[in-house]
């Protein structure tokens, strides 16, 4: 689970992040962090839609290579 401190850093910097949900890259969510609570994170996608995601997914900067969830 991603920490509150890391989420706050992403929110303040406005850095675009990638949320890896499964083995398919096409299912990744890309956007910026808006808000979070104990179990969910709100991400604003490039098309301005907001999605709520579980905090147990892998959150990483978009500029980094995609994390492999199967290993």
Buried (B, 14 or more C-beta within 10 A) or exposed (E): EBEEEEBEEBBEEEEBBBBBBEEEEEEBBEBBBBEBEEEEBBBBEEEEEEBEBEBEBBBBEBEEEEEEEEE
